[in-house]
Amino acid sequence: MELLKKLTAATGISGREEGIRSLIIKEMKPLVDDLKTDVMGNIIGHCKGKGKKRLVLAAHMDEIGLIVNHVDDKGFLRIIPIGGIDPRTLMAQKVVVHGKKELYGVIGSKPKHVLTDEEMKKALKVEDYYVDLGLPVEKVKKLVEIGDAVTWHRDFTEVGDCYVSKAFDDRIGVYVMLEALKKINGKALPVETYAVATVQEEVGVRGAETSTIGLNPDIGIAIDITLAVDVPGSADHQQITRLGEGAAIKIMDGNSISNPRLVDHMKAVAKKKKIKFQMEILPRGGTDAGALQRAGGSAAVTAISIPTRYGHSSVEMIHKMDVKACIDLLVAYILEAGSKDYILK
């Protein structure tokens, strides 16, 4: 899991993906026939195949985070969100401010002891928080500028049968894609295969829209997390997926409806290879699958999703066996991609 640790530790909020991009390029380059990046920063790796059909895989490299929008006269940093930040998750967090050098800080707010009754009832917003670097204002202003990124300061941790980290959304998807490329490396592929590490997914699947238009995919598979709400307080019908129950095959989410024939094919592959899987319907939110669906106007799409507890927080949790199942399913599908007709009649 050393590669996964490196991927989650790397910095890359939406629009500021430089740190994670360099690592992915290094890891992907030996696994593909050619590789390029585009003006937005998407990475597009190409593996040659025998057939004319085009399969595009997409996993986004960006993570949610914060950006500095003000330095006050006492050296405290005001912040705004990049991506879907839940303000409740910000309380008392440790962060890294990526200024002229990396600076460790904490997210602060007014202590409970001095809150009025009205303030106690109020739900906090992101703008109610600030970052405290523990430095005098003169030094802060030399090291930090408006627009600097702020990310969680969290270590990758093994917890029981699971892993916990920041940025599994979607570094785990990138990891699954890279591991699949390792397993198919040197094998004859049935279709032209493109592995795309996309940017700016968390702010509207922007990278997937731009990077895949020219690729004109016949088949598109996003690899991303989905919610596992298998926790106390959730009814069975609200759980979406469950940790340890295998790879999730997407039926639909808020951004796409999967091609039913492709979904059936994916299920058949999983059953044939005895890969544990579950079905996913995500009522809100979406993935790069929506962009893949619109890229060429004729792509059959779905997603292989990694069940994840506590999504969009600094303690996202995934199950070891689900990760293996996702890699195995992606590899098995790639090796027989193009063998079915997904045109709906």
C-alpha positions in Angstrom: 0.0 0.0 0.0 3.0 2.3 -0.2 1.7 3.8 -3.5 -1.7 4.5 -2.0 0.0 6.2 1.0 2.0 8.4 -1.4 -1.1 9.3 -3.5 -3.2 10.3 -0.4 -0.3 12.3 1.1 0.3 14.3 -2.1 -1.3 17.7 -2.4 -3.9 18.5 -5.1 -7.0 20.5 -4.4 -9.1 21.3 -7.5 -7.2 23.6 -9.8 -4.0 23.1 -7.8 -3.1 19.5 -8.7 0.6 20.0 -9.4 1.9 17.8 -6.6 -0.3 14.8 -7.2 0.0 15.2 -11.0 3.8 14.7 -11.0 3.5 11.5 -8.9 0.8 10.0 -11.2 2.9 10.8 -14.3 5.9 9.0 -12.8 3.8 6.0 -11.9 1.7 5.8 -15.1 4.4 6.4 -17.7 6.0 2.9 -17.7 2.5 1.3 -17.9 1.2 2.9 -21.1 2.4 3.2 -24.7 2.2 7.0 -24.7 1.2 9.7 -22.2 0.4 13.3 -22.5 -1.1 16.1 -20.4 -3.4 19.0 -21.5 -3.7 22.6 -20.6 -6.0 21.9 -17.7 -3.6 19.4 -16.3 -5.4 16.1 -17.1 -3.1 13.1 -17.7 -4.0 10.9 -20.6 -2.3 7.5 -20.9 -2.9 5.3 -24.0 -2.6 1.5 -24.2 -2.8 0.2 -27.8 -5.5 -2.4 -28.5 -6.5 -4.6 -31.4 -10.0 -3.5 -31.9 -11.4 -0.2 -33.2 -13.6 0.5 -30.1 -12.3 3.0 -27.5 -12.5 2.4 -23.8 -11.8 5.4 -21.6 -11.2 5.0 -17.9 -11.4 8.1 -15.7 -10.3 8.6 -12.1 -9.9 12.2 -10.7 -6.8 13.3 -9.0 -8.1 16.4 -7.2 -9.3 16.5 -3.6 -11.6 18.8 -1.8 -9.8 21.5 0.3 -9.7 25.2 1.2 -8.1 28.3 -0.3 -6.8 31.4 1.5 -8.9 34.5 0.6 -7.7 36.9 3.3 -4.9 37.4 5.8 -6.0 39.7 8.7 -4.0 42.2 10.7 -3.2 39.6 13.4 -2.0 36.9 11.0 -5.1 34.7 11.0 -6.1 33.3 7.6 -9.7 33.4 6.3 -10.6 30.6 4.0 -13.2 29.5 1.4 -14.0 26.0 0.3 -12.9 24.2 -2.9 -15.4 21.4 -3.5 -18.0 20.1 -1.2 -16.8 20.9 2.3 -19.1 20.1 5.2 -18.5 22.9 7.7 -19.1 20.4 10.6 -15.9 18.6 9.6 -13.7 21.7 10.0 -13.8 22.0 13.8 -10.4 21.7 15.5 -8.7 20.2 12.4 -5.0 20.2 11.7 -4.1 21.6 8.3 -1.2 22.4 5.9 -1.1 25.7 4.2 0.8 25.5 1.0 2.5 28.9 0.9 6.1 29.8 0.0 6.8 26.7 2.1 4.5 24.2 3.8 3.1 25.6 7.1 1.3 23.6 9.7 -1.7 25.2 11.3 -5.0 24.5 13.0 -8.5 25.5 12.1 -9.9 27.6 14.9 -13.3 29.1 15.9 -14.6 31.0 19.0 -14.5 28.8 22.1 -17.7 27.5 23.5 -17.1 29.4 26.8 -17.7 32.8 25.1 -20.5 32.0 22.8 -23.9 33.6 23.3 -27.0 31.5 23.4 -27.8 32.6 19.9 -24.4 31.7 18.6 -24.7 28.3 20.3 -27.7 27.5 18.2 -26.2 28.7 14.9 -24.8 26.2 12.4 -21.3 27.2 11.6 -20.3 28.1 8.0 -16.9 27.8 6.5 -16.4 31.6 6.7 -16.9 31.4 10.5 -13.6 29.5 10.8 -10.0 30.7 10.4 -6.5 29.1 10.2 -4.1 29.8 13.0 -0.4 29.3 12.0 1.0 30.3 15.4 3.1 33.0 13.8 3.3 36.8 14.0 1.5 38.7 11.2 4.7 39.9 9.6 6.0 36.4 9.0 2.6 35.1 7.9 2.3 37.8 5.2 5.8 37.0 3.9 4.9 33.3 3.6 1.2 33.2 2.6 -0.6 34.8 -0.3 -4.2 35.0 -1.3 -5.0 31.8 -3.3 -2.7 29.5 -1.4 -4.1 26.0 -0.9 -5.0 24.5 2.4 -5.3 20.7 2.9 -5.9 18.4 5.8 -2.9 17.3 7.9 -3.7 13.6 8.3 -1.7 10.3 8.1 -2.7 7.2 6.2 -3.7 4.7 8.9 -4.7 1.0 9.0 -7.8 0.5 11.2 -8.9 -3.1 11.6 -9.7 -4.4 8.1 -9.8 -0.9 6.7 -7.7 2.1 5.8 -8.4 5.7 6.9 -7.0 8.8 5.2 -7.8 12.1 3.7 -8.3 12.2 -0.1 -9.4 8.7 -0.8 -11.9 10.7 -2.9 -10.4 10.0 -5.4 -6.9 8.9 -4.9 -8.2 5.4 -4.3 -9.8 5.5 -7.8 -6.4 6.6 -9.2 -4.8 3.8 -7.3 -7.2 1.2 -8.6 -6.6 2.4 -12.2 -2.8 2.3 -11.8 -2.9 -1.2 -10.3 -5.2 -2.4 -13.1 -2.7 -1.0 -15.7 0.1 -2.9 -14.0 -1.9 -6.2 -14.3 -2.7 -5.7 -18.0 0.8 -4.4 -18.9 2.2 -6.5 -21.7 -1.1 -8.2 -22.5 -2.9 -8.0 -25.8 -5.9 -5.7 -25.3 -9.1 -6.1 -27.2 -9.7 -2.3 -27.5 -7.9 1.0 -27.6 -7.7 1.9 -23.9 -7.2 5.3 -22.4 -6.5 5.8 -18.7 -7.3 9.4 -17.8 -6.4 11.0 -14.4 -8.7 14.0 -14.4 -8.7 17.3 -12.6 -11.4 19.6 -11.1 -13.9 16.8 -10.7 -14.9 18.2 -7.3 -16.0 21.5 -8.8 -18.1 20.1 -11.6 -16.3 17.2 -13.5 -14.5 19.9 -15.6 -11.4 17.9 -16.4 -13.2 14.9 -17.6 -15.3 17.0 -19.9 -12.3 18.6 -21.6 -9.9 15.6 -21.7 -12.3 13.1 -23.1 -14.0 15.1 -25.9 -11.3 14.3 -28.4 -11.1 10.7 -27.4 -14.6 9.9 -28.6 -15.1 6.9 -26.2 -17.4 4.0 -27.1 -17.2 2.8 -23.5 -16.5 5.0 -20.4 -15.8 3.7 -16.9 -15.3 6.1 -14.0 -13.5 4.9 -11.0 -14.5 6.8 -7.9 -15.7 6.4 -4.4 -19.3 6.1 -3.4 -21.0 6.4 0.0 -21.1 3.6 2.4 -23.7 4.8 4.9 -23.7 1.4 6.8 -23.4 3.2 10.1 -25.6 3.7 13.2 -28.6 5.8 12.5 -29.1 4.8 8.9 -31.9 2.5 7.7 -31.1 -0.4 5.4 -32.6 1.4 2.4 -30.4 4.5 3.0 -27.0 2.7 3.1 -26.2 2.9 -0.6 -23.2 0.5 -0.2 -21.6 -1.5 2.6 -18.0 -1.8 3.5 -16.5 -5.3 2.8 -19.3 -6.3 0.4 -17.2 -5.8 -2.7 -16.9 -3.5 -5.7 -19.9 -1.3 -6.4 -21.3 -1.3 -9.9 -23.1 1.9 -10.5 -26.7 1.9 -11.8 -27.2 5.7 -11.5 -26.2 8.8 -9.6 -27.1 12.5 -9.8 -25.0 13.0 -12.9 -25.5 9.9 -15.0 -27.6 6.8 -15.6 -25.5 3.8 -16.6 -26.1 1.9 -19.8 -28.1 -1.2 -18.6 -26.3 -3.5 -21.0 -22.9 -2.4 -19.8 -24.1 -2.9 -16.2 -25.3 -6.4 -17.0 -21.9 -7.1 -18.7 -20.0 -5.8 -15.7 -22.1 -8.0 -13.4 -21.6 -11.1 -15.6 -17.8 -10.5 -15.6 -17.9 -10.3 -11.8 -19.9 -13.5 -11.5 -17.7 -15.4 -13.9 -14.5 -14.3 -12.1 -16.1 -14.8 -8.7 -15.4 -11.2 -7.7 -17.6 -9.9 -4.9 -19.8 -7.0 -6.0 -22.8 -4.9 -4.9 -25.0 -2.6 -6.8 -25.0 1.2 -6.3 -27.6 3.9 -6.7 -26.3 7.3 -5.4 -29.3 9.7 -5.0 -27.2 12.9 -5.1 -23.7 13.7 -6.3 -22.0 12.4 -9.4 -18.7 11.3 -10.9 -16.7 11.6 -14.2 -19.1 9.1 -15.7 -21.5 11.9 -16.5 -18.8 13.7 -18.5 -17.8 10.5 -20.2 -21.4 9.9 -21.3 -21.5 13.3 -23.0 -17.9 13.3 -24.4 -18.6 11.8 -27.8 -22.4 11.6 -27.7 -22.4 7.8 -28.0 -20.6 6.3 -25.0 -22.0 3.6 -22.9 -20.9 4.4 -19.4 -20.9 3.1 -15.8 -18.7 3.4 -12.8 -16.8 1.0 -10.6 -17.1 2.6 -7.2 -15.1 2.0 -4.0 -17.5 2.0 -0.9 -16.3 4.7 1.5 -17.5 5.8 4.9 -17.2 9.4 6.0 -16.7 10.8 2.5 -15.5 14.4 2.1 -13.9 14.4 5.5 -10.3 14.0 6.8 -11.1 10.4 7.9 -12.5 8.7 4.9 -12.6 4.9 5.4 -12.3 2.1 2.8 -12.1 -1.7 3.2 -9.1 -3.7 2.0 -11.1 -6.4 0.3 -13.3 -3.8 -1.6 -10.1 -2.3 -3.0 -8.9 -5.7 -4.3 -12.4 -6.4 -5.7 -12.4 -3.2 -7.7 -8.9 -3.8 -9.1 -9.9 -7.4 -10.1 -13.2 -6.3 -11.7 -11.6 -3.5 -13.7 -8.8 -5.8 -15.0 -11.3 -8.6 -15.9 -13.5 -6.1 -17.7 -10.7 -4.5 -19.7 -9.6 -7.9 -21.0 -13.0 -8.5 -22.6 -14.1 -5.0 -23.4 -15.7 -4.6 -26.8 -17.1 -8.1 -26.8 -20.7 -6.9 -26.3 -23.0 -4.6 -28.0 -24.4 -1.9 -25.8 -26.7 -0.2 -28.3 -30.2 0.0 -26.8 -33.0 -1.1 -29.1 
